[in-house]
Amino acid sequence: MSDKRDYGKSNGESNGKSTRATRDKGGKMKFTFYSDSGHGWLEVPYAMIKELGIEDQISGYSYVKDPLKVFLEEDCDAPVFIEAYTKKYGKMDIVEKYIDGECFIHELESYR
């Protein structure tokens, strides 16, 4: 079960499968925030990081699944993205997916 809120996190469960950022019927981007018992990451398209000009501000604490998906670490990198995104586009929807146990993101390659 998951719910969404504007510019915030919500509680939810997941089967561990990743989803890309999508657009709602109004055209607003929807992003997925993954978390486990100790960490959290915001999944965003790499193209959007590049478009916002923040690719050099992302730390090695974020992860890459493939050239298209980046999982931004919740404390340092996600706030940089959220600030840049909302400055350019306004509010964003974030849906949280809680992973019971260790999240698959721990196994991915570091952004740096």
N, C-alpha and C positions, 0 to 999 in steps of 0.2 A: 504494500500500500504506500502510495506517496501522494503528496500534495504539492502545490506550487504557490509561491508568493512573489510579489514584486520585490526585486533587489534584496533577497534574503534567502535563508536556508529553511528547509522544512524536514520533518522526519519521514523516513521511508525505508523500505526494504528493497533488495535487489538480488537477482540471480547471478550477479557478477559480470554480466555482459555490458559492454560499453555502448553508449549511444552518442552520436555526434550532436552538436548544437543544431537545433532545428528552429524553424519559424512557426509562430502560431498563426491563426487565421488573420490577425491584424498586421502580420509582418514582423512582430517583435521576436527577437532571438530568445530561445529557451536553452539554458545550459544545465548540465548535470554536475552536481557536487557529490563526489564519492567520499565516504568516510568509513573507517574501521575504529576499533577501540582506542587507537592512539594518534591517528593522523587523518588528514582530509585534503582533497584535491579537487579543483575545478577543471572540468574537461572543456577545452576550447579548441577551435580549429587553428592550426599554425598560421594559416593565411590571415586570420583576424589579428593575431599577435603582430605579424609583419605589417598589416595595414595600419595598425595603431602606432607603429614605430617604437614598440617596447621590447623587441627581441633581445636587445643587449641588456635589458634590466631583469631578465629572468635568471634565477639562480640554478645551481646544480641540484637543488632539493626538489625540483620539478622533474617530471618524467615524460618521455616520448614513446608512444605506442607504435607509430609508423610516421612517415613524413607529414601526415595530415593532422594527427591528434596530439595535443599536449595536455598533460595533467598538472595544473599549476598548484604548487604547495600553498596551503591555506593561510599561513601566517605572513609570508613575505611576498610571494609572487601573485597569488589570486587578488589581493588588494590593489596591486599595481594595475592589473588588467581591468578590474572592476572600475577603478577610478578613470582610467583612460576610456573605457567603453562608455560609461555613463556620461562623461564629459562630451563625447562625440554623438552618442545616440540616445541618451536618456535612460530610463529604467530598463532593467533586464529581469527576466524570470529565471530563477534558479530552483531546480528540483533536487532534493537530496536523496541519495541512495545509500543506505547504511549496509555495509558488508559485515556479516557475522564471521568473525575469525580474521585472518590476515587478508587484506585486500590484494587483488591481482596487481595493483599498481606498483607494489614493492618490488616486483620481478622485472619491471620495465627498465629500459635504458635511461640514464640520467640525461637531462636537457643539455648539460654542459659536458 
